[in-house]
Amino acid sequence: MKATATTNRVLILLAFAAIYLIWGSTYLAISWAVKTMPPFLMMGARFTMAGLLIFGFGLVRSRQFPSRQQWLWAGLAGVLMILVDYGAISWAEQYVPSGITSVVFATTLIWLVLFDHQQRAQLLHNRSLSSGILAGLIGVGLISWGSYQTHTGTANAQSTYIFGMVALMIASVSWAVGTLLYRDRNTDVSVPIRMGMQMLIGGSLLIAVSGLVGEWNGFSPQQVSTSSWLSLLYLVTFGTLVAHTAYLWLLQVESPALVGTYAYVNPVIALILGWWLGNEPLTIIIGTATLLILAAVLLIKRAGDA
């Protein structure tokens, strides 16, 4: 009995380590992958391969093939939460540091509140919620300005940085919209099939977009560096398969509030790794802005749990 309890505690710790450390490290892995690999093609390959594996596992386990309507809803989620969200992130990380990317994406919770009419109606009456929204918006402005100040270079480099920050805001908004539209859909199919459909559609669309924007022109696998190949492999295996599995398992054995703490930890992990391994700037302004955004996430989550 004691051995079983100890084993469960170890598994829980490992699962939390996965969603904290692995998800926090994926931002740096993306930035390394897109150094020598086209961003849409790289991200499309990531989710197409992972989606095939997860969808196949779900079919073998449940023997339940999705209906046409379920594929349509999965397609909507794939467009908003994979094509637009991860497509924008992979493109933006060519110009924006990975740590900054993770912090900006943490503002997704702000958009979830602003786009949900029930929570939006509480803004004037819930001080914690309104304070969280205000702190988050100030934090985004501060981190954008602080990171821009450290981003010296040509006028073209600075303008692409601005476009990258805009793309990240689009990504967080798209994820929030997709979450609200999809949260009550396809709940009658198994989680692996639900995830697999979404990844397959979004990944396939990213590969199609890659071809449409000309990423295939002149591209050769020989030009991809070893670090980019290893980063893609890491994103498919650990970043998608391992971390997502750990997340779904934790939701079954721990409270959603405790599991949701990854939203506070991931940006910190990403900032530290970006500074330590990616030579990304980490200034007092960026640190202050990060604390503001994390405080905003905490305030908003507390208001939602109340």
N, C-alpha and C positions, 0 to 999 in steps of 0.2 A: 504493500500500500504506500509506504514511504517512498519507495523507489519510483512508483508511478507518479506521485505528486512532484518529486524532484525532477523527473523527466519532463513533466508538463511545464514546470517553471523554466527549465532550460529552453524548451521549445518556444515558450512565450518570449523569453529574452532574445533568442535568436531571431524570432519574427519581428520584434520591435527594432532590433539592430538592422534588419533588412530594410524596413520602410524608412528608418531614420538615415542610415548611412548610404544604402544603395540608391534610394530615390534622391537623396541629397547630392550624390556624386554623378548622377546622370547628366546634370547640366554641364559639368566639365567634360564628360565623355562626348556629349553632342558637339561642344566647341572643338574638340580634337578631331572628331569624325569629319566635320565640314571643312577642315583645313585643306584637304585634298580630295574631298568627295562632294559632288553637288548636293545641296541641302535637301531638296525635295526628293531626289532619288534615294538618298541615304535614309531619310525618315520613312519613305514609302517601303523600302526594303525591310526596315526594322519591323514595321507593323504588319506587313504582308506575311513575313515568315512567322512572327509570333502569333498572328491571327490564325494561320493555318494549323499550327500546333495546338493552340487552345481550343479552336473549333473542333478539330479532329478528336481531341480528348473528350470534349463534351458530348459529341455524337456517340462515341464508343460507350461512354458511361450511361447516358440517358436514352439512347436510341430514339431520340425525338427530333425530327427534322423541322425546322422553322417554317411557318406559313408565309405566304406572300406579304401579308400585312406586317408580320414581324420583321421581315427583311426590309420593308419600307421604313419602319421606325428605326431599325438599326442603321439604315442608310442616312437618315437625318442626323443621328448621333455621330456617325462616321464623318459626315461633312463638317459638322460644327466642332466636334471634340478631337478629331484626328487631322482631317485635311486642313482646316483653317487654323486650329490651335497649334498643333505640332508642326505644321508647315510653316507658320509664322515664327515659331520659336527657333526652328532649325535655320531659317533664313536670317533671323535677327542675330543669332549667335556668331555670324560671320563678322559682326561689327560691334556687338555689345558684349562685355565680359559676362562669363557664365554666372558669377555670383550675383551680379546686378539683375540678370535675367530671372534668377530664382526668387529674388526679393520682389520684383515687379509682379511676377506671377502669383505671389502670395496674396495680392490684392483681389484675387478672384472672389473671395468671400464678400468683399464690399459690393461687387456687382450683383452677386446673388441676392443680397439684401435689397439693393436699389431696383432690381427687376422683379422681385417677388412682391406683389401688391399687398399681401397680408403683413409682411415685415416692413414694407415701406410706410404703411399707415401708422406704424408705431414710432416712427422717427421723432415726431414732435413730443411724444409722451414718454419715451424710454431714453433716459439720459445716457445710459451705458452704450446703447446702440448708436445714438447720434454722435456721441463723443468718439466712438470707434470709427465711424465713417469719416468724421472730420480729421482725426489723427492719421488715418490711412491715406487720405487725399493729400494732406500736407507732406506725409512721408514720401509719397510717389514724386511729388514736385521737388522735394529736397534731394532725393537720391538721383533723380534725373539731372538736376543742376550740378550736384556734387560730382557725379560720374562724368558729366560733360566737361567739367573743369579739368579733370585729369586726362581727358581724351585729346591730347594735343596732336597736331598733324596738319595736313592740307585741308583746305576748305571742303574739298570733296569728301575726305574722310570724316569730317565733322558732320556734314549733311547726311551721310549714310548712317552715322551713329543716331542722329535724330530719327531717321526713317526706321531704324531698328527698334528704337524705343516705342515708336508708334505701333509697329508690328506687334510688339509684346503686349501693349494695351489691347490691341485687337484680339490677340490670342486669349487673354484672360477674360475679356467680354464674351468671346465666342464659347469658351468653356462654360461660363456661367449660364448663358442662354441654353446651351445644349443640355446642361444638367437639369434645368428647370423644365424643359420640354420633354426630356426622356426619363425623368425619375420614376414616373408611374407607368411606364410603358414596358412591354415585354417581360413583365415580372412573372409570367406564367411559363417561361422557359428557364432552363438551368443557367446559372451564372456563367460557366465557361462558354456555353453557346452564345449567350448574350454578349459577352466580351469579345468572343471570337468573331462574330458577325460584324460588330462595330469596327474592330481592327482590320479585318479583311477588306471591308468596303473603303474605309479611310485610307489604308495603305495602298490599295489599288488605284484610288483616285490621285493620291500623291505621285505615284509613278506615272500616271497619265499626264498630270500637270507638268511633271518633270520633262516629259517629251515635248509638250506644247510650248514650253518657255525656252526650249533649245538646250537643255542641259545635256542631252545625249550627243549634241554636235561636237565632234572632236574628243569626246570623252573615251578614255581607255582605262580598264581596270589596272593596267600597269603603272598608271600615274598615281594610284592611291598608295599612300604610305602605309607602313606596317602599323603605326599607331592608330591610323584611321580605321583600318580593318579590325584591329583589336577592339577599338572603341565601339564599332558597330556590333561586333560579336557580344561585347559586354552589355550593350543596350538591349539586344534581343534576349539574351539568356538571363542575366541578373536583373537588369533594369526593368524588363517586362515580365518574363515568366516567373522568376523567383520572387521579386518584390510584390507583384500583384497577387500571387498565390498566398504569400505571407499576410498581406493586407486582408484578403477575403477570409482567411482562417482566423485572424485576430478578431474580426467582427463577430465571429461565432462564439468566441471564448472570453472576450473582454468588452467593456462598455464602449459604445461609439465615441463618447467624449474622450476617453483615454486613447483610443486608437487615433482619433483626430488630432492628437498632439503632434503628429508628423508635420502638420502645417506650420508649427512654430520652429521645429528643429531643422527641417530641410533647408531653409534659406541660410541658417547659420552654418550648417555643414558645407553648403555650396560656396559660401563666401570664404570660409577658411581654406577649403581645397583649392579654390580659384587663386587665392593669394599664395598659398604654399606651393602648389604644383603648377599653376598656370601663370605665375608672375603677374597676377591681376592686382591693380591698385586697391588698397583698403585704407581709406582716410577717416578722419574723425567725422566728417560730414556724412560719408556713406554709412559709417557705423551708427551715427545718431538717427539717420533716416531709417535704417533697418530696425532699430529698436522701436521707433514710432510705428512702423508698419506691423511689427509683431505685437505691439501693445494693442493696435487697432484690431488685429485678428482675435486676440484674447478677449477684448471688450465685446466685440460682436458675437463671439461664440458664447460668452457668458450670458449675454442678453437672450440669445436663442435657447439656451438651456434652462433659463429661469421659468 
